[in-house]
Amino acid sequence: MMILFLSLIFLAAIVVFIFKFATADGDFTLLSKGPAKREEVQGKVVWITGASRGIGEILAKQFASLGAKLILSARNEAELVRVKNEISGSHPSVGVEVLPLDLGSDEDSVRKAVEKAESFFGGAGVHYMVHNAALERPKRRALDEPVENLEATLKINVLGTITLTHLLAPHMLKRGRGSFVVMSSAAGKCPAPGQAIYSASKHALNGYFHTLRSELYQKGIAVTVVCPGPIETSKVSEASSSGQKGSSEIGENRLDAAAAKGNTYSWKLFFGQKKKST
Ligand SMILES: NC(=O)c1ccc[n+]([C@@H]2O[C@H](COP(=O)([O-])OP(=O)(O)OC[C@H]3O[C@@H](n4cnc5c(N)ncnc54)[C@H](OP(=O)(O)O)[C@@H]3O)[C@@H](O)[C@H]2O)c1
């Protein structure tokens, strides 16, 4: 009787697990982490680059709902102010600072931005640095990509992001705590046809930040590298600028987004497809 009872519980657990997996829309890793932990974020200073739209904007709003203090960066100041105003409207007690920053600018400008970010909120310092900004160009075959595109993408996605890290990490090390969250991509893990340079930039970030983690994890600095597949964010941006309620889920309809963006992630790409014999 006891065995039958345990078997039924086991079977029910498997059914629930399969149901959750089938409805998770590919977010298996997130599923295993459970809901966001408010206590890890509340009152902490979170600096987000690329916060003027897309995933960065959604992240800023989610962090605000968890009680974080926010620093919003991107080039477009007017859009950052819009995001700030929307956050202040829905979460009046949340502190939000706008800090315009071009990741393609020189080291001195990035250093000034770091000093400013460290001084906000009574000099609390940055707890979480979310490296989200990136340049993603329309799809083009690797050999058709002009050299100047290669330079611009690597300058913003890789050099700018690493320079910012390089200048901010010593402040975190002095405090003995801090966290880098890096928005990489599935294109940083596997071949992404039409996105060779973008993919190269994400592979470079993965290499740098996994190594940084290995060097700093015993000194109180955490590094998280996130590698999402295609995400449809335009619906959210359009909805928010038109004042309507958009999708609140990051990663909603991921498979549809992949299809719409024409992205192909497949094991076949690792090994190459055999050419059909004629
Ligand atoms: N959407 C996807 O399907 C997907 C999938 C996997 C990974 N990701 C990654 O997720 C992150 C966000 O993607 P997204 O789709 O939300 O991108 P997005 O809508 O194109 O937004 C990019 C953000 O980066 C900022 N940015 C661009 N160039 C910059 C520069 N030179 N200096 C500072 N900020 C700059 C932009 O603001 P300004 O123009 O105002 O500077 C904007 O806020 C990116 O790292 C992307 O690679 C996206």
The ligand as an SDF file (V2000), in Angstrom:
LIG
                    3D

 48 52  0  0  0  0  0  0  0  0999 V2000
   16.5860   40.6970  -27.9350 N   0  0  0  0  0  0  0  0  0  0  0  0
   17.1430   39.5210  -28.1280 C   0  0  0  0  0  0  0  0  0  0  0  0
   16.6570   38.6770  -28.8980 O   0  0  0  0  0  0  0  0  0  0  0  0
   18.4030   39.1540  -27.3720 C   0  0  0  0  0  0  0  0  0  0  0  0
   18.7770   37.8180  -27.2770 C   0  0  0  0  0  0  0  0  0  0  0  0
   19.9280   37.4750  -26.5850 C   0  0  0  0  0  0  0  0  0  0  0  0
   20.6930   38.4640  -25.9910 C   0  0  0  0  0  0  0  0  0  0  0  0
   20.3100   39.7740  -26.1000 N   0  0  0  0  0  0  0  0  0  0  0  0
   21.1640   40.7750  -25.4730 C   0  0  0  0  0  0  0  0  0  0  0  0
   20.3870   41.4800  -24.5200 O   0  0  0  0  0  0  0  0  0  0  0  0
   20.8290   42.8350  -24.4440 C   0  0  0  0  0  0  0  0  0  0  0  0
   19.6640   43.7810  -24.7050 C   0  0  0  0  0  0  0  0  0  0  0  0
   19.0610   43.4460  -25.9350 O   0  0  0  0  0  0  0  0  0  0  0  0
   17.8080   44.2580  -26.5270 P   0  0  0  0  0  0  0  0  0  0  0  0
   17.1810   43.3970  -27.5270 O   0  0  0  0  0  0  0  0  0  0  0  0
   17.0180   44.8270  -25.4060 O   0  0  0  0  0  0  0  0  0  0  0  0
   18.6030   45.4420  -27.2830 O   0  0  0  0  0  0  0  0  0  0  0  0
   18.0570   46.8340  -27.8500 P   0  0  0  0  0  0  0  0  0  0  0  0
   16.5850   46.9400  -27.7710 O   0  0  0  0  0  0  0  0  0  0  0  0
   18.7280   47.0480  -29.1590 O   0  0  0  0  0  0  0  0  0  0  0  0
   18.6750   47.8740  -26.7950 O   0  0  0  0  0  0  0  0  0  0  0  0
   20.0550   48.0800  -26.7520 C   0  0  0  0  0  0  0  0  0  0  0  0
   20.3580   49.0460  -25.6280 C   0  0  0  0  0  0  0  0  0  0  0  0
   21.7670   49.3130  -25.6410 O   0  0  0  0  0  0  0  0  0  0  0  0
   21.9660   50.7240  -25.6830 C   0  0  0  0  0  0  0  0  0  0  0  0
   23.1800   51.0160  -26.4220 N   0  0  0  0  0  0  0  0  0  0  0  0
   23.4350   50.7720  -27.7490 C   0  0  0  0  0  0  0  0  0  0  0  0
   24.6350   51.2720  -28.0840 N   0  0  0  0  0  0  0  0  0  0  0  0
   25.1490   51.8420  -26.9550 C   0  0  0  0  0  0  0  0  0  0  0  0
   26.3500   52.5350  -26.6640 C   0  0  0  0  0  0  0  0  0  0  0  0
   27.2700   52.8070  -27.6090 N   0  0  0  0  0  0  0  0  0  0  0  0
   26.5650   52.9740  -25.3920 N   0  0  0  0  0  0  0  0  0  0  0  0
   25.6430   52.7510  -24.4330 C   0  0  0  0  0  0  0  0  0  0  0  0
   24.4750   52.1240  -24.6470 N   0  0  0  0  0  0  0  0  0  0  0  0
   24.2320   51.6800  -25.8970 C   0  0  0  0  0  0  0  0  0  0  0  0
   20.7200   51.2850  -26.3670 C   0  0  0  0  0  0  0  0  0  0  0  0
   20.4360   52.6090  -25.9710 O   0  0  0  0  0  0  0  0  0  0  0  0
   20.9310   53.9240  -26.7900 P   0  0  0  0  0  0  0  0  0  0  0  0
   20.6600   53.6540  -28.2430 O   0  0  0  0  0  0  0  0  0  0  0  0
   20.1030   55.0090  -26.2150 O   0  0  0  0  0  0  0  0  0  0  0  0
   22.3810   54.0910  -26.4700 O   0  0  0  0  0  0  0  0  0  0  0  0
   19.6360   50.3630  -25.7970 C   0  0  0  0  0  0  0  0  0  0  0  0
   19.2110   50.8410  -24.5500 O   0  0  0  0  0  0  0  0  0  0  0  0
   21.9400   42.9640  -25.4780 C   0  0  0  0  0  0  0  0  0  0  0  0
   23.1950   42.7590  -24.8370 O   0  0  0  0  0  0  0  0  0  0  0  0
   21.6740   41.8380  -26.4400 C   0  0  0  0  0  0  0  0  0  0  0  0
   22.8490   41.4130  -27.0960 O   0  0  0  0  0  0  0  0  0  0  0  0
   19.1840   40.1310  -26.7840 C   0  0  0  0  0  0  0  0  0  0  0  0
  1  2  1  0
  2  3  2  0
  2  4  1  0
  4  5  1  0
  4 48  2  0
  5  6  2  0
  6  7  1  0
  7  8  2  0
  8  9  1  0
  8 48  1  0
  9 10  1  0
  9 46  1  0
 10 11  1  0
 11 12  1  0
 11 44  1  0
 12 13  1  0
 13 14  1  0
 14 15  2  0
 14 16  1  0
 14 17  1  0
 17 18  1  0
 18 19  2  0
 18 20  1  0
 18 21  1  0
 21 22  1  0
 22 23  1  0
 23 24  1  0
 23 42  1  0
 24 25  1  0
 25 26  1  0
 25 36  1  0
 26 27  1  0
 26 35  1  0
 27 28  2  0
 28 29  1  0
 29 30  1  0
 29 35  2  0
 30 31  1  0
 30 32  2  0
 32 33  1  0
 33 34  2  0
 34 35  1  0
 36 37  1  0
 36 42  1  0
 37 38  1  0
 38 39  2  0
 38 40  1  0
 38 41  1  0
 42 43  1  0
 44 45  1  0
 44 46  1  0
 46 47  1  0
M  CHG  2   8   1  16  -1
M  END
$$$$
